[in-house]
Amino acid sequence: MDFSRLQASSKIGDDWVYPQPPSLNFGWLEVDVDPAHRIYWEEYGNPAGEPVMFLHGGPGGACAPVMARFFDPARYRVILFDQRGCGKSEPNVASAGPTVALAKNTTADLIGDIEKLRDHLGITGPMHVFGGSWGSTLAMAYAIAHPAHCASLILRGIFLGAPEDLDYLYQGNAATWDADPFGLPAPGAYIKYPDEWAALLNVLTPAERGDVMASYKAIFDMVPTTAAEKARQLEAALTWSLWEGVISNMIPEAADTGKFGEADFALCFAQIEAHYFANSLFLPAGHFFDHIATLAAIPIHIVHGRFDEVCPLTQASRLVTALCAAGAEPVSYVVTNAGHSAMERENALALTAVMDGLVPLAVGQDA
């Protein structure tokens, strides 16, 4: 395995520093009107190589050049794009506001955008679809809608988005926290990150903590009329963003929260996530399990951190059990000694090994 693209200009360890890989091409693609959504995309690697569609997390996380470093640039043609409302895509939630940027912003819209980007870039045959966290959710939803376009699914940090998964991340002991901040009435990420949990809950009143996600969404949906209201909205977005950014790393003291503490990123990330979570990810309940036979017919590779507190390992376990029951266990299933972030050493090495070990795809083969 060639680790050079991961190790370039840095050691592999707690702190990662990457040189920016060269981009083949970039641009904006208009994918909708009223509002006129334009998605920003970048292309890396070999223009004649095996196509890889990279789906970022969040929703609302946006892409960065570092995300191209899992892929051998001599072998793969890697496409990164910012999903609707975030990153360099337009309209952007931070600058245009949620009323505009969250209009026509659903999972079905994102699936349609992937198809339009495929067509725009001249990808006619099957492609590898690579996604982590929410990106794994979108990858599976895309595969169910367009299985013939998926040569393989490479999924990291499986996120199924069921109510219990969101409660683990956002509800925990919130309803009783004011009276008993160290009580353990329910499972949750709060158990391992009590200080960060306190910051998340301190934005809310005790009454609002009865439904943390709904209360945060109410703050995000508010149209501020005073400086205090605007400040509270920004504080809520930053706190929501930092909560996930910090707990994505098994050792938060070594984590670089970076973009999660930046106002524009946080406003996009928090408001888009709250929008999707309030609408059950814009997917029917049990969607993946109702279509497990479709997923089972596609080669699937899974990497999941054993210590993932954003998307606990039980989510990968549920998916793998269903795939096996459908008669097709994953081609590979790697449980790493890491947390949620793709940039943690063990996750990054496992993902790189998967991509280096894929059976070569005949480029140009029509679906």
C-alpha positions in Angstrom: 0.0 0.0 0.0 1.3 3.5 -0.9 1.0 5.7 2.2 2.9 8.6 0.5 -0.2 10.7 -0.3 -1.2 10.5 3.4 2.3 11.1 4.8 3.4 13.9 2.4 4.7 16.9 4.4 3.7 15.4 7.7 3.8 12.4 10.0 0.7 10.2 10.3 -0.4 10.8 13.9 -2.5 13.0 16.0 -1.9 16.1 13.9 -2.2 16.0 10.1 -0.9 18.5 7.7 -1.5 18.1 4.0 -0.2 19.9 1.0 -3.1 20.8 -1.3 -3.3 18.2 -4.1 -3.5 19.7 -7.6 -7.0 20.1 -9.0 -7.7 18.9 -12.6 -10.8 21.1 -13.0 -13.5 23.0 -11.0 -16.6 24.9 -11.6 -20.2 25.5 -10.7 -23.2 23.6 -12.2 -26.7 25.0 -12.1 -29.0 22.3 -10.9 -32.2 24.0 -10.1 -34.2 27.2 -10.5 -36.4 29.3 -8.1 -34.0 29.4 -6.3 -31.2 28.9 -8.8 -29.1 26.4 -6.9 -25.5 26.1 -8.3 -23.3 23.3 -6.9 -19.5 23.8 -6.7 -17.4 20.9 -7.8 -13.7 20.0 -8.1 -11.9 17.2 -9.9 -8.7 15.5 -8.9 -6.4 12.7 -10.1 -6.4 11.0 -13.5 -9.0 12.5 -16.0 -9.1 9.0 -17.7 -9.2 7.1 -14.4 -11.9 5.2 -12.5 -14.6 7.8 -11.4 -15.1 8.3 -7.7 -18.0 10.4 -6.5 -17.1 11.8 -3.0 -20.1 12.6 -0.8 -19.3 14.8 2.2 -20.8 14.6 5.6 -23.1 16.8 7.6 -25.5 17.5 5.9 -23.8 20.8 5.3 -20.2 19.8 5.9 -18.8 20.9 2.5 -15.7 19.5 0.8 -12.0 20.4 1.0 -9.0 19.3 -1.1 -7.7 17.1 1.7 -10.6 14.7 1.0 -8.9 13.8 -2.3 -6.0 12.2 -0.5 -7.6 8.8 0.1 -7.3 8.0 -3.6 -4.4 7.0 -5.8 -4.2 10.0 -8.3 -2.8 7.8 -11.0 -5.8 5.4 -10.8 -8.8 7.5 -9.9 -10.7 10.4 -11.2 -12.1 11.9 -8.0 -15.1 14.3 -7.9 -15.7 16.4 -4.9 -18.7 18.7 -4.7 -20.4 20.9 -2.1 -24.0 19.9 -1.5 -26.8 22.5 -1.7 -26.6 25.4 0.7 -23.0 24.9 1.9 -19.4 25.5 1.0 -19.0 27.3 -2.3 -22.4 26.2 -3.6 -25.0 28.9 -4.1 -27.2 30.1 -2.5 -25.3 29.5 0.7 -27.1 29.4 4.1 -24.6 31.7 5.8 -24.9 34.4 3.2 -28.3 34.0 1.6 -30.2 32.8 4.7 -32.1 29.5 5.4 -35.3 30.7 3.7 -33.6 30.8 0.3 -30.8 28.2 0.7 -33.0 25.5 2.3 -35.7 25.8 -0.3 -35.6 22.7 -2.6 -32.9 21.2 -0.3 -33.9 17.6 0.3 -32.3 14.2 -0.1 -34.1 13.7 -3.4 -32.7 17.0 -4.6 -29.2 15.9 -3.7 -29.6 12.6 -5.5 -30.7 14.5 -8.5 -27.7 16.8 -8.3 -25.3 13.7 -8.3 -27.0 12.6 -11.6 -26.7 16.0 -13.1 -23.0 16.3 -12.1 -22.4 12.8 -13.6 -23.9 14.0 -16.9 -22.0 17.3 -16.8 -18.7 15.5 -16.4 -19.4 12.9 -19.0 -19.5 9.9 -16.7 -21.6 7.3 -18.5 -20.7 4.0 -16.7 -20.7 2.8 -13.1 -18.6 4.8 -10.6 -17.3 4.2 -7.1 -19.4 6.2 -4.5 -17.5 7.1 -1.4 -19.2 8.7 1.6 -18.8 9.1 5.3 -21.3 9.9 8.1 -24.1 11.7 6.3 -22.2 10.9 3.1 -22.7 7.2 3.8 -26.5 7.9 4.2 -26.6 9.8 0.9 -24.5 7.2 -0.8 -26.9 4.5 0.1 -29.9 6.6 -0.8 -28.3 7.3 -4.2 -27.5 3.6 -4.7 -31.1 2.7 -4.1 -32.3 5.2 -6.6 -29.6 4.5 -9.2 -28.0 1.1 -8.5 -26.7 0.6 -12.1 -24.5 3.7 -11.6 -22.7 2.3 -8.6 -19.7 0.0 -9.1 -19.1 0.0 -5.4 -20.0 1.8 -2.2 -17.2 2.8 0.2 -18.9 3.9 3.4 -17.3 5.3 6.6 -19.0 5.9 9.9 -22.4 4.5 8.9 -25.3 7.0 9.7 -28.8 5.5 9.5 -30.5 8.6 11.1 -33.2 6.7 13.0 -34.8 8.6 15.9 -32.7 6.6 18.4 -29.5 7.5 16.6 -30.3 11.2 16.8 -31.4 10.9 20.4 -28.0 9.4 21.3 -26.3 12.4 19.8 -28.5 15.2 20.9 -30.9 14.2 23.6 -29.2 12.0 26.1 -29.9 13.2 29.7 -30.9 16.8 28.5 -34.4 16.7 30.0 -33.1 16.0 33.5 -29.7 17.7 33.2 -30.6 20.8 35.1 -31.5 18.8 38.2 -28.9 16.0 37.7 -26.2 17.0 35.2 -24.2 13.8 35.9 -27.1 11.4 35.9 -27.2 8.6 33.3 -30.9 8.0 32.5 -30.2 7.2 28.8 -27.4 6.3 26.5 -25.7 9.1 24.7 -22.5 10.9 23.6 -22.8 13.2 26.6 -21.4 10.4 28.8 -17.9 10.8 27.3 -17.9 14.5 26.6 -19.6 16.1 29.7 -18.0 19.6 29.3 -18.9 19.9 25.6 -22.4 18.6 26.4 -22.8 21.3 29.1 -21.9 23.9 26.5 -24.5 22.5 24.1 -27.3 22.6 26.7 -26.3 25.9 28.2 -27.6 27.7 25.1 -31.1 26.4 26.0 -33.4 27.1 28.9 -34.4 24.1 31.1 -37.7 23.9 29.4 -36.1 23.9 25.9 -33.9 21.0 26.8 -36.9 18.6 26.7 -36.3 18.5 22.9 -32.9 19.7 22.1 -33.1 19.3 18.3 -36.5 21.1 18.1 -35.3 23.9 20.3 -32.1 24.5 18.3 -34.1 24.4 15.1 -36.5 27.1 16.5 -33.5 29.3 17.2 -32.2 28.7 13.7 -35.7 29.4 12.2 -36.0 32.7 14.0 -35.8 35.8 12.0 -33.7 38.0 14.3 -35.0 41.5 15.0 -32.5 42.6 17.6 -28.7 42.3 18.0 -29.3 40.0 21.0 -31.4 37.6 18.9 -28.8 37.6 16.1 -26.1 36.9 18.6 -28.0 34.0 20.2 -28.6 32.5 16.7 -24.9 32.7 15.9 -23.9 31.3 19.4 -26.4 28.4 18.8 -24.9 27.6 15.4 -21.3 27.7 16.7 -22.1 25.6 19.7 -24.0 23.0 17.6 -21.1 22.8 15.1 -18.4 22.6 17.8 -20.3 19.8 19.6 -20.0 17.6 16.6 -16.6 18.8 15.6 -15.0 18.0 19.0 -16.7 14.6 19.6 -15.8 13.5 16.1 -12.3 12.8 17.5 -11.6 10.1 20.0 -9.1 12.4 21.8 -10.7 15.9 21.7 -7.6 17.6 23.2 -5.7 16.7 20.1 -8.4 17.6 17.7 -8.2 20.6 15.5 -11.8 21.9 15.5 -10.8 24.2 12.7 -13.8 25.0 10.4 -16.3 23.9 13.1 -15.5 27.1 15.0 -15.8 29.4 12.0 -19.0 31.4 11.8 -19.9 30.9 8.1 -19.2 27.1 8.3 -21.2 26.8 11.5 -24.2 28.7 10.2 -24.4 26.3 7.2 -23.6 23.1 9.0 -25.9 23.6 12.0 -28.9 24.9 10.1 -28.7 22.4 7.3 -28.3 19.5 9.8 -31.3 20.8 11.8 -33.3 21.1 8.6 -32.6 17.5 7.6 -33.0 16.0 11.1 -36.3 17.7 11.6 -37.5 16.1 8.4 -36.3 12.6 9.1 -33.5 13.1 6.5 -36.3 13.3 3.9 -36.4 9.5 3.7 -39.2 7.1 4.6 -38.7 5.2 7.9 -36.8 2.0 7.3 -35.8 3.1 3.8 -32.4 1.3 3.7 -33.8 -2.0 5.2 -36.8 -1.9 2.9 -34.4 -1.8 0.0 -31.6 -4.0 1.4 -31.8 -6.3 -1.6 -30.8 -3.5 -3.8 -27.9 -2.5 -1.6 -26.8 -6.1 -1.2 -26.4 -6.4 -5.0 -23.7 -3.7 -4.9 -20.1 -4.4 -3.6 -20.0 -2.6 -0.2 -17.0 -1.7 1.9 -17.4 -0.3 5.4 -15.0 1.4 7.7 -16.3 2.3 11.2 -14.5 3.6 14.3 -15.1 1.4 17.4 -15.1 4.6 19.5 -17.3 6.7 17.2 -19.7 8.8 19.4 -21.3 10.7 16.5 -22.4 7.5 14.7 -22.0 4.6 17.2 -20.9 1.3 15.9 -24.4 -0.2 16.4 -25.4 1.6 13.2 -22.9 -0.3 11.2 -23.8 -3.5 13.0 -27.5 -3.1 12.1 -26.6 -2.5 8.4 -24.1 -5.4 8.2 -26.6 -7.8 9.9 -29.3 -6.8 7.3 -26.9 -7.2 4.4 -25.8 -10.7 5.7 -29.5 -11.7 6.1 -30.0 -10.6 2.4 -27.3 -13.0 1.4 -24.5 -10.5 0.7 -22.1 -9.5 3.5 -19.9 -6.6 2.8 -16.8 -7.2 0.7 -14.9 -5.7 3.6 -15.9 -4.5 7.1 -13.1 -2.9 9.1 -13.7 -1.7 12.7 -10.9 0.6 13.6 -9.5 1.8 17.0 -10.6 5.3 16.2 -13.5 7.7 16.6 -15.7 9.3 13.9 -13.4 11.5 11.8 -12.1 10.2 8.5 -8.9 12.0 9.3 -8.1 10.0 12.4 -5.1 7.8 11.6 -6.7 4.4 11.7 -9.7 5.4 9.7 -7.6 7.2 7.1 -5.3 4.2 6.6 -8.2 1.8 6.4 -10.0 3.9 3.8 -6.9 4.2 1.8 -6.3 0.5 1.9 -9.9 -0.2 0.7 -9.4 2.2 -2.3 -6.0 0.7 -3.1 -7.4 -2.8 -3.0 -10.6 -2.4 -5.1 -10.9 -4.6 -8.1 -10.1 -2.4 -11.1 -13.1 -0.9 -12.9 -13.3 -0.9 -16.7 -13.5 2.8 -17.4 -16.0 3.8 -20.1 -18.2 0.7 -19.6 -21.8 1.8 -20.0 -24.2 1.1 -17.2 
